């Protein structure tokens, strides 16, 4: 598993694989809601499960903070429909 870093000041989760940065970006809508609006993984890393790891780290963080997710990123929307505990 790759190391995922939560850069709260930049509102993103980041993973660097072989010098290539992947990221999941979010923004706060209000005190209890975050919007996941962008997930990017370079083409070279797309078969390594990095997007799943980013989504899982983001989801775990929102659950630990008691936050609701508004998924405007299509990847996160699909990921949540498959894996999130509703």
C-alpha positions as CSV (number, residue, x, y, z in Angstrom):
1,X,0.0,0.0,0.0
2,X,1.2,3.5,-0.9
3,X,1.5,6.3,1.7
4,X,-1.4,8.7,1.6
5,X,-0.9,12.2,3.0
6,X,-3.8,14.4,4.1
7,X,-2.8,18.0,3.3
8,X,-5.5,19.7,5.2
9,X,-4.3,23.2,4.4
10,X,-4.6,22.5,0.7
11,X,-7.8,20.3,1.2
12,X,-6.4,17.3,-0.6
13,X,-5.2,13.7,-0.1
14,X,-2.0,13.0,-2.0
15,X,0.0,9.9,-2.9
16,X,3.3,9.9,-4.8
17,X,4.1,6.8,-6.8
18,X,7.4,6.7,-8.7
19,X,7.6,10.5,-8.6
20,X,4.1,11.0,-9.9
21,X,1.6,12.8,-7.7
22,X,-2.0,11.5,-7.4
23,X,-4.6,13.5,-5.5
24,X,-8.1,13.7,-4.3
25,X,-9.3,17.3,-3.8
26,X,-12.2,18.4,-1.6
27,X,-13.7,21.6,-0.3
28,X,-15.8,22.4,2.8
29,X,-19.4,23.3,2.1
30,X,-20.2,24.0,5.7
31,X,-19.0,22.8,9.1
32,X,-20.5,19.3,8.6
33,X,-20.2,18.8,4.9
34,X,-17.4,18.3,2.4
35,X,-17.5,18.1,-1.4
36,X,-15.2,15.7,-3.2
37,X,-14.8,17.4,-6.5
38,X,-11.6,16.0,-8.2
39,X,-9.6,12.8,-8.2
40,X,-6.5,12.6,-10.4
41,X,-4.1,9.7,-11.0
42,X,-1.5,9.9,-13.7
43,X,-2.0,7.3,-16.6
44,X,1.2,5.4,-15.5
45,X,-0.3,4.7,-12.0
46,X,-3.9,4.0,-13.0
47,X,-3.7,0.2,-12.6
48,X,-2.0,0.4,-9.2
49,X,-5.2,1.0,-7.1
50,X,-4.1,4.5,-6.1
51,X,-7.5,6.1,-6.7
52,X,-9.1,3.5,-4.4
53,X,-6.6,4.2,-1.7
54,X,-7.2,7.9,-1.9
55,X,-11.0,7.4,-1.8
56,X,-10.7,5.1,1.2
57,X,-8.4,7.5,3.1
58,X,-10.8,10.4,2.3
59,X,-13.9,8.3,3.4
60,X,-12.2,7.2,6.6
61,X,-11.3,10.8,7.5
62,X,-14.9,12.0,6.8
63,X,-16.3,9.2,9.0
64,X,-13.9,9.9,11.8
65,X,-14.8,13.6,11.7
66,X,-18.6,13.0,11.3
67,X,-18.7,14.7,8.0
68,X,-21.2,14.2,5.2
69,X,-19.8,13.8,1.6
70,X,-21.2,15.5,-1.5
71,X,-19.6,13.6,-4.4
72,X,-19.3,15.8,-7.5
73,X,-16.3,13.8,-8.7
74,X,-17.6,10.9,-10.7
75,X,-15.0,8.5,-9.4
76,X,-15.9,9.3,-5.8
77,X,-19.6,9.0,-6.6
78,X,-19.2,5.5,-8.0
79,X,-16.7,4.5,-5.2
80,X,-19.2,5.6,-2.5
81,X,-22.0,3.6,-4.1
82,X,-19.9,0.5,-4.1
83,X,-18.0,0.7,-0.8
84,X,-19.4,3.2,1.6
85,X,-21.4,2.1,4.6
86,X,-24.7,4.0,4.3
